[in-house]
């Protein structure tokens, strides 16, 4: 092994250590002073039963994927995501030449906020989000799949909005 190769090999651990400690982070951060995040079951003002359970699953997944702080139960978390489903609506869509419905969709709107679990106080402003996803009427399970896509988009947007302001 020549001198240059030996020096590079000796410097490699230092380069790796430096890269690992540069402070770069690809995840969103919880507000300063909070170490863990919980997701409460949202209130459901829509007329669709159990929609809050579906939304809870998507918000929890989004927190797990995007936020650096660990996801834990709301009873143990430092900061908790709370909110409510405001509405779930069907909308009319495209009709064919014989007035048959060819495409329709669902629209879901949600309000969410962060809460300091210890004090019960809100942290920052509430976030409002709505999502509309269409589907063709010939698509098997179209409404269910559109509902799930809408909830997934809502969850990702809510988590981004709630935590991006704390991730600078």
N, C-alpha and C positions, 0 to 999 in steps of 0.2 A: 504494500500500500504506500503510495507516495505521500509527501508531506501535506499537500493541499487536501487530499482525500481524508487524511487523518484529522486535520484541523476541522474540516466540515463535519466529520463524524463526532468529534468532541463538542462542537458548537450546537449540534442538533437538539440535544435536551434543553439547552438554554433558549433556543428559538421557540421550541414547543411550549415551554413554560411561559415565555413572554406573550405568545399568542393566546394562551389560555387565560392570562391575567389582564388582558387589555381592557376589560370592562364592557366589551360588546355583548349585547343581549338581543335575542330575536323574539322574545316573548313580551307580553304586556305585563306591567307591574301593578300590584295592589297599591292602594294609597299608602303614603309613607306612614310607617308605624304599625302596619297591619301585615301579619304573616301568613294568614290562611283565609280561604274564601269558601263560603257556603252558598247554596242556592235553595231558597225557600220555594215551596209550592205557591205559584201565583194565584191570586183570586181570579175567578172566571166569571166575567159579566156577560159572556156570550151565552147563546142558548145551546151550545154544543157540549154535552156531558163529557167529562174527563179530558177535555182539551188541555187543561192545565197540567195534567200528568205527561202528556206528549211533549208540551213545551218544556217542562222541567228536564226531561231526558235530553233534549237538544241543547238547552242552555248549559247543563252540566257537562256535556261533551265539549261544547265550545270553550268553557272555562278550562277544562282539562287540556285541551289542545293549544290554547292561546295564552293563558295566563301563567306566569312563572310561579306564583304562590300555589301551594297545594290545595286541592279541593277536599273539603271535609264536610261533615254534617253541619247544618245551620246552627244547631245548638252548641257546637264547639268552635265554630269559625270566628275569626276576629272581625271580618266584614262579610255581610250577607247581601246577596242580590235578592231584592223583593220586587213585586210588581203585580200587575193585573192585566188580564186579557180584556180589551175593551170591546172587541167586536169580531164576529166571524160572519162573513156574508158571501152569498153566491152572486155572481154577476152574469148578466146575459152576454152573449157573445155573437159569434158569426152565424148567420143563418144561410141555408142553401136556397136554391131557386124555388123550392116548394115550401118555404118557410120552416124547414126542419132545422133544429138546432144542431150545428156542426161543432162548435167550440164554445166552451164556457170556462168558468174558473172560480176560484175562491180568493177572498181577500180577508186578511187577518190584521188587526191592529192591537198593539201592546204598549203599555207604559211600564217603565222599570226604573229602579233607583238602588243605590248602595246604602246600607245601614250599618252603623257601628253596633255590633251585637251587644257589647257591654253597656252602652248608654241608651240604645234605641234611637239615636239621632241619625237623621239622613246625612250622607256625605255627598256634597255636590247636588247638582240639579237632576231632576227626573229626565229620562230619555223616552221620547215617543217614537214609535216605529210602526210602519205599516208595510205589508207585503202582499202583492197580488200575483198569483200564478195561474195561468190558463191551462186547459187541457182539452183534447178532442173528445167528443162524446162517444166515439167508437173505441177509445183507449180503455182497456180493461183496468179497473181500479183507478181510473183517472182522477176522481176527486180525492181519494185517499193519498195517492202519490203527490198530487198538487198540494194538499194540506201539509204533508211531510216536508216537501220542498220549501213551502212558505215558512213553516216553523223553523227549519234549518237556517234559512236566510235571515229570518228575524233574530234568532239566537246569536248568530255570528255578528250581526250588526249591533245588537244590544251590548254584547260583551265588548266589542271594539269601542263603541261610544262610551261605555261606562269606565273602561280602564285606560283608554288611550290618553286621556288628559293627565293621568298619573304616571305615564311611562316616558317622560322626557329625560 
